[in-house]
């Protein structure tokens, strides 16, 4: 495939052998097109349910039983160490239990590139499952054994798994799918995270697994899903590109391609993909480390886009909205129980909207989706902040706040929710992809940590106006997308990379380029 010159824009996505429909050759034979094989379907479903859903579950499971767990921590420390913490000391301990998950995520992100290159994408998936399983065991045992340390250890382990997951999963899905299949595969990781949060909201209800006698079962419940999805681990495929280009195992890569695409042995489509990887391996002699990626001026703009998208997603206020939604629903006149169910409804809407991702990403280009999403997130966060500030002045502003929350969540999942997780896999070529994804993942977890630590203080100082910076963040991402994000749908990263190689001088679009 010929590469465009640096700074050159593309009018239409190019067609490769691996994605083309059946076409006649000179000899009268027909070209094979990639199929949705059982191996590809299993990798997509099993990895999302076995890793992404559990990480999302661990993100959302701590909210409802928080008061019960705080009391248990205090009672356990008194019984084990005769240590009676003050309110401030208990608050510090609880902050540590919550935030160590985010610290683990940051650490997992940093080592993600090295592990993805050394052990492969499938190997990272195995390590992620091992960490999640050990975390579930720690959660299950902490209450019967009366050990706060096990609770902390479990949170650290699942945080490490989360950081590793956001570093490798979208990259793995991108590399095992054909170009025409990537739009469907791309949103599976964020969709799994969202589904995990909703399941956690249900399981952590007091009437389910969030009561004083069984909250530890609620924390560990995701372990059943890990067990089911990792039992048939031997049938998960490895990335053909990692096998061929990084490890030089060409025959293994050929077998994986046949398994994933459903190609017949010796087919022209299989030979074409093997030739493409041969050409790519000739250009990419060795993988790049974190510092090499940071120092390369041609990678600066795409790296800024990836980190800004992933970090900006957290700074856009989605977690703060869910943190604050119960109290907003109460201010709108709902009872405490009704407010909890309304919060669950908001989470369900988040899941429903995320399920539109594969359909939208298959049919609509990345740029218009991201612009559409960030624009309306900016508008509804601004309206939400204004209505919340004047909520005592106008009776209908309470319901207006609820409407703004639901509309913000809906439009968030059009682009700002799913796109940051996979855009790095579409902007970076194989040699630099793991390091870039790790740095983006690091930005994601660090910004998540900042929001978790700073939001309560900012809320006390600014009140309703705390949501204005979130609106500004969405506006900045809108501007970055408008000016610098190239269209990546239907294009190989080797075609996209030259478009952003000139940094902030890059021209990523031509005037006549269409929106969809």
C-alpha positions in Angstrom: 0.0 0.0 0.0 1.5 3.4 -1.0 1.9 5.8 1.8 0.8 9.4 1.4 3.4 12.2 1.8 3.7 13.9 5.1 0.9 16.4 5.6 -1.1 15.1 2.7 -4.8 14.6 3.2 -6.9 11.7 1.9 -10.2 12.1 0.0 -11.6 8.6 0.5 -10.5 5.6 2.6 -8.4 3.3 0.5 -9.5 -0.3 -0.2 -7.2 -3.2 0.7 -7.5 -6.9 -0.1 -8.4 -7.7 3.5 -11.5 -5.5 3.5 -12.7 -5.6 -0.1 -15.9 -7.4 -1.1 -15.8 -10.4 -3.4 -14.2 -9.2 -6.7 -13.2 -10.9 -9.9 -9.6 -11.4 -10.7 -8.1 -11.8 -14.1 -8.2 -15.5 -13.8 -11.9 -15.5 -13.0 -11.5 -16.4 -9.3 -13.2 -14.3 -6.6 -11.4 -12.5 -3.8 -12.3 -13.6 -0.3 -13.4 -11.1 2.2 -12.8 -11.3 6.0 -15.5 -13.1 7.9 -16.7 -12.7 11.5 -15.2 -16.0 12.5 -15.9 -17.8 15.8 -12.4 -17.0 17.0 -12.9 -13.2 16.4 -16.4 -13.2 17.9 -15.1 -15.1 21.0 -12.1 -12.8 21.4 -14.4 -9.8 21.3 -17.1 -11.1 23.6 -15.0 -13.1 26.0 -12.4 -10.3 26.5 -15.0 -7.7 27.0 -17.1 -9.7 29.5 -14.0 -11.3 31.2 -11.9 -8.1 31.7 -13.6 -4.8 30.7 -16.9 -5.6 32.6 -15.0 -6.6 35.9 -12.9 -3.4 35.8 -16.0 -1.3 35.3 -17.7 -3.3 38.1 -14.8 -2.5 40.5 -15.1 1.2 39.5 -18.8 1.5 40.5 -19.2 -1.1 43.3 -17.9 1.0 46.2 -20.5 3.8 46.2 -23.6 2.2 47.8 -22.0 0.2 50.6 -19.5 3.0 51.5 -20.9 3.8 54.9 -21.2 0.1 55.9 -17.6 -0.5 54.8 -16.3 2.6 56.7 -17.9 1.3 59.9 -16.5 -2.1 59.3 -13.0 -0.7 58.8 -13.2 1.2 62.1 -14.5 -1.8 64.0 -11.9 -4.1 62.5 -9.0 -1.7 63.4 -10.2 -1.5 67.0 -10.5 -5.3 67.2 -7.2 -6.1 65.5 -4.9 -3.3 66.6 -6.9 -1.5 69.4 -6.8 1.5 67.1 -9.7 3.9 67.3 -9.5 6.3 64.4 -11.0 9.8 64.6 -13.4 11.0 61.9 -10.5 12.6 60.1 -8.4 9.5 60.3 -11.2 7.3 59.1 -11.8 9.7 56.2 -8.1 9.4 55.2 -8.3 5.6 55.4 -11.4 5.6 53.2 -9.8 7.9 50.7 -6.8 5.6 50.5 -9.1 2.6 49.9 -10.8 4.4 47.1 -7.8 6.1 45.5 -5.4 3.1 45.6 -7.5 1.7 42.8 -6.6 4.8 40.7 -2.9 4.6 41.7 -2.9 0.9 40.6 -4.4 2.0 37.3 -1.6 4.6 36.7 1.1 2.0 37.5 -0.6 -0.6 35.3 -0.7 2.0 32.5 3.1 2.7 32.8 4.1 -0.9 32.5 1.4 -1.7 29.9 3.6 -0.9 26.8 6.5 -3.1 28.0 4.1 -6.0 28.9 2.2 -5.7 25.6 5.5 -6.0 23.6 7.1 -8.7 25.8 4.1 -11.0 26.5 1.8 -10.1 23.6 -1.7 -8.8 23.6 -3.1 -12.2 24.6 -0.5 -12.5 27.4 -1.6 -9.1 28.7 -5.2 -10.4 28.8 -4.1 -13.4 30.8 -2.1 -11.2 33.3 -5.2 -8.9 33.6 -7.4 -11.9 34.4 -4.9 -13.2 37.0 -4.9 -9.8 38.8 -8.7 -9.6 38.7 -9.0 -13.1 40.1 -6.5 -12.4 43.0 -8.5 -9.2 43.7 -11.8 -11.1 43.9 -10.2 -13.5 46.3 -8.9 -10.7 48.5 -12.3 -9.0 48.5 -14.1 -12.3 49.4 -11.7 -13.0 52.3 -11.3 -9.5 53.8 -14.5 -9.5 56.0 -14.3 -13.2 57.2 -10.6 -12.7 58.1 -11.1 -9.2 59.5 -8.4 -7.7 57.4 -8.4 -4.1 56.1 -5.1 -4.9 54.5 -6.7 -7.5 52.2 -9.3 -4.9 51.1 -6.5 -2.5 50.2 -4.6 -5.2 48.4 -7.7 -6.2 46.4 -8.2 -2.6 45.3 -4.6 -2.2 44.3 -4.7 -5.5 42.2 -7.9 -4.6 40.3 -6.5 -1.1 39.7 -3.4 -2.7 38.2 -5.7 -4.8 36.0 -7.6 -1.7 35.0 -4.5 0.2 33.9 -3.3 -2.7 31.9 -6.7 -3.2 30.3 -6.9 0.4 29.1 -3.4 0.1 27.6 -3.8 -3.1 25.6 -7.5 -4.1 25.0 -8.4 -1.6 22.2 -5.0 -2.2 20.6 -5.6 -6.0 20.7 -9.1 -5.7 19.2 -7.8 -3.4 16.5 -5.0 -5.8 15.5 -7.1 -9.0 15.4 -9.8 -7.4 13.3 -9.8 -6.5 9.6 -10.0 -2.9 8.7 -13.7 -3.2 7.7 -14.5 -4.8 11.1 -12.6 -2.3 13.4 -15.5 0.2 13.8 -17.6 -2.6 15.3 -14.8 -3.8 17.6 -13.6 -0.4 18.7 -16.2 0.5 21.3 -16.3 -2.9 23.0 -13.8 -2.0 25.7 -15.7 1.2 26.9 -19.0 -0.5 26.5 -17.8 -3.3 28.8 -16.6 -0.7 31.4 -20.1 0.9 31.2 -21.9 -2.4 31.6 -19.7 -3.2 34.6 -20.6 0.0 36.3 -24.4 -0.7 35.8 -24.1 -4.3 37.1 -22.2 -3.0 40.1 -24.9 -0.4 40.8 -27.5 -3.3 40.9 -25.4 -5.7 42.9 -24.4 -3.1 45.5 -28.0 -2.3 46.4 -28.7 -3.2 50.0 -31.5 -5.5 48.9 -29.0 -7.4 46.7 -25.4 -7.7 47.8 -24.8 -4.4 49.5 -26.1 -5.2 53.0 -24.0 -5.3 56.2 -23.5 -9.0 56.1 -22.7 -9.6 52.5 -21.1 -6.4 51.0 -17.8 -8.4 50.6 -19.7 -10.8 48.4 -20.8 -7.8 46.3 -17.2 -6.7 45.9 -16.1 -10.1 44.8 -19.1 -11.1 42.6 -17.4 -10.2 39.4 -15.0 -13.1 40.0 -17.6 -15.5 38.7 -17.5 -13.7 35.3 -13.7 -13.8 35.3 -13.8 -17.6 36.0 -16.3 -18.3 33.2 -14.5 -16.2 30.5 -11.0 -17.2 31.3 -11.7 -21.0 31.6 -11.4 -21.5 27.8 -8.3 -19.2 27.6 -6.5 -21.4 25.1 -9.0 -20.5 22.4 -8.3 -16.7 22.5 -6.2 -15.6 19.5 -3.0 -13.7 19.5 -2.4 -10.6 17.4 -1.1 -11.6 14.0 0.8 -8.4 13.7 2.6 -8.9 17.1 3.5 -12.5 16.1 4.8 -11.4 12.7 6.4 -8.0 13.2 7.5 -8.1 16.9 8.3 -11.8 17.3 9.1 -12.8 13.7 6.8 -15.9 13.9 5.4 -15.7 10.4 3.8 -19.1 10.2 2.0 -18.6 13.6 0.8 -15.2 12.2 -0.5 -16.9 9.1 -2.4 -19.5 11.1 -3.9 -16.8 13.3 -5.0 -14.8 10.2 -6.7 -17.8 8.8 -8.5 -18.5 12.0 -9.6 -14.9 12.5 -10.6 -14.1 9.0 -11.9 -17.5 7.8 -9.5 -17.5 4.8 -8.7 -20.6 3.0 -5.1 -21.7 2.8 -3.3 -20.0 -0.1 -6.0 -17.5 -0.7 -5.1 -14.2 -2.4 -6.5 -12.2 0.5 -4.3 -14.1 3.0 -1.3 -13.5 0.9 -2.1 -9.8 0.6 -2.3 -9.4 4.4 0.9 -11.3 4.8 2.6 -9.1 2.3 1.3 -6.0 4.0 2.8 -7.2 7.3 6.1 -8.0 5.5 6.3 -4.4 4.3 5.4 -3.1 7.7 8.0 -5.2 9.4 10.6 -3.9 7.0 9.9 -0.3 8.1 9.4 -1.0 11.8 12.5 -2.8 12.9 12.0 -2.5 16.6 9.3 -1.3 19.0 9.5 2.1 20.6 9.7 2.8 24.3 7.9 5.6 26.3 10.8 8.1 26.1 11.3 7.5 22.4 7.7 8.3 21.7 7.8 11.4 23.9 10.9 12.7 22.1 9.7 12.1 18.5 8.4 15.4 17.1 6.4 13.5 14.4 4.4 11.8 17.2 3.8 14.8 19.3 0.4 15.8 17.9 -1.1 12.3 17.8 0.2 11.8 21.4 -1.4 15.0 22.5 -4.7 14.0 20.9 -4.7 10.6 22.6 -3.8 12.0 26.1 -6.2 14.9 25.7 -9.0 12.6 24.7 -8.4 10.1 27.5 -7.6 12.6 30.2 -10.3 15.0 29.0 -12.9 12.3 29.2 -12.3 12.1 32.9 -12.1 16.0 33.3 -15.4 16.3 31.4 -17.2 15.5 34.6 -18.9 12.1 33.8 -17.7 10.6 37.2 -18.6 13.8 39.0 -22.1 13.7 37.5 -22.7 10.2 38.8 -21.2 11.2 42.2 -23.5 14.2 42.5 -26.6 12.8 40.8 -28.3 11.3 43.9 -28.2 14.6 45.7 -29.5 16.4 42.6 -32.4 14.0 42.4 -33.2 14.7 46.0 -33.1 18.4 45.5 -35.6 17.9 42.6 -38.1 16.5 45.1 -37.4 12.8 44.9 -37.2 10.6 48.0 -33.9 9.0 49.0 -35.0 5.6 47.6 -36.4 7.2 44.4 -33.2 9.1 44.0 -31.1 5.9 44.2 -33.3 4.3 41.5 -33.1 7.4 39.4 -29.3 7.2 39.7 -29.6 3.6 38.5 -31.7 4.8 35.6 -28.9 7.3 34.7 -26.5 4.4 34.7 -28.8 2.3 32.5 -29.1 5.2 30.1 -25.4 5.4 30.0 -25.3 1.7 29.1 -28.1 2.0 26.5 -26.4 4.9 24.8 -23.0 3.1 24.7 -24.7 0.2 22.9 -25.4 2.5 20.0 -21.6 2.9 19.6 -20.9 -0.1 17.3 -23.8 1.0 15.0 -22.8 4.6 14.8 -19.1 4.0 14.5 -19.8 1.6 11.6 -21.8 4.2 9.7 -20.5 7.6 10.7 -17.0 9.1 10.6 -15.0 9.7 13.8 -14.7 13.5 13.5 -18.5 14.4 13.2 -19.3 12.0 16.1 -16.7 13.6 18.4 -17.7 17.1 17.4 -21.4 16.4 17.9 -20.7 14.7 21.3 -18.4 17.4 22.7 -20.6 20.3 21.6 -23.7 19.0 23.3 -21.8 18.0 26.4 -20.5 21.5 26.6 -24.0 23.0 26.3 -25.7 20.7 28.8 -23.0 20.9 31.4 -23.2 24.7 31.2 -27.0 24.6 31.5 -26.7 22.2 34.4 -24.3 24.4 36.3 -26.6 27.5 35.8 -29.8 25.7 36.8 -28.1 24.0 39.8 -26.8 27.4 40.9 -30.3 28.9 40.8 -32.2 25.8 41.8 -33.8 27.5 44.8 -35.0 30.4 42.7 -37.1 28.5 40.2 -39.1 25.4 41.1 -38.8 23.8 37.7 -34.9 24.1 37.7 -34.8 20.8 39.7 -36.4 18.9 36.9 -34.3 20.9 34.5 -31.1 19.6 36.2 -32.3 16.0 35.9 -33.0 16.6 32.2 -29.5 18.1 31.7 -27.9 15.1 33.5 -29.7 12.6 31.3 -29.1 14.5 28.1 -25.4 15.0 29.0 -25.0 11.2 29.6 -26.8 10.4 26.3 -24.6 12.7 24.1 -21.4 11.7 26.1 -21.7 8.1 24.7 -21.9 9.3 21.1 -18.1 10.1 21.0 -16.5 11.4 24.2 -17.3 8.1 25.9 -16.0 5.4 23.5 -13.7 7.2 21.1 -10.8 8.1 23.5 -10.2 4.4 24.2 -9.4 3.3 20.7 -8.3 6.5 18.8 -4.7 5.7 19.7 -4.9 2.4 17.9 -6.0 4.2 14.7 -3.4 7.0 14.9 -0.3 5.1 15.7 1.5 2.3 13.8 2.5 -0.9 15.4 6.0 0.1 16.6 4.8 3.1 18.6 1.3 2.0 19.4 1.9 0.2 22.8 3.8 3.2 24.2 1.3 5.7 23.0 -1.6 3.7 24.4 0.2 3.4 27.7 0.8 7.1 27.9 -2.9 7.8 27.1 -4.0 5.3 29.7 -1.7 7.0 32.2 -3.4 10.4 31.5 -6.8 8.7 31.9 -6.0 7.3 35.4 -4.2 10.4 36.6 -7.1 12.6 35.6 -9.5 10.1 37.3 -7.4 10.4 40.4 -7.4 14.2 40.3 -11.2 14.3 40.0 -11.6 11.8 42.8 -9.3 13.8 45.1 -10.2 17.4 44.1 -13.9 17.3 43.3 -15.2 17.2 46.9 -13.1 20.2 47.9 -13.9 22.1 44.7 -17.6 21.4 45.3 -17.4 22.8 48.8 -15.6 26.0 47.6 -17.5 26.6 44.3 -20.8 24.9 44.8 -22.7 24.4 41.6 -20.1 26.4 39.6 -17.8 23.4 40.0 -19.3 22.1 36.7 -18.2 25.1 34.7 -14.5 23.7 34.3 -16.0 20.5 33.0 -17.9 22.4 30.4 -14.7 24.2 29.4 -12.9 20.9 29.1 -15.5 19.6 26.6 -15.2 22.9 24.6 -11.4 22.5 24.4 -11.7 18.9 23.2 -14.2 20.2 20.6 -11.6 22.7 19.3 -8.8 20.1 19.3 -11.0 17.7 17.3 -12.1 20.4 14.9 -8.6 21.6 14.1 -6.3 18.6 14.4 -8.1 15.2 14.5 -7.8 13.4 11.1 -10.5 11.1 9.9 -9.5 7.5 10.8 -12.5 5.5 9.9 -11.7 2.9 7.2 -8.0 3.9 7.1 -5.0 2.0 8.1 -2.7 3.8 10.6 0.0 3.9 8.0 -2.2 6.2 6.0 -3.2 8.3 9.0 0.2 8.8 10.7 1.6 11.1 8.0 -1.3 13.4 8.2 -0.3 14.5 11.8 3.4 14.2 11.4 3.9 18.0 11.1 2.6 18.6 14.6 0.5 21.7 15.0 1.3 22.7 11.4 -0.5 19.6 10.1 -3.5 20.0 7.8 -5.6 17.0 8.4 -8.5 17.7 6.1 -9.1 19.0 2.6 -12.0 21.5 2.0 -14.0 18.9 0.0 -13.7 16.1 2.5 -17.1 14.8 3.4 -18.4 14.4 6.9 -19.8 10.9 6.7 
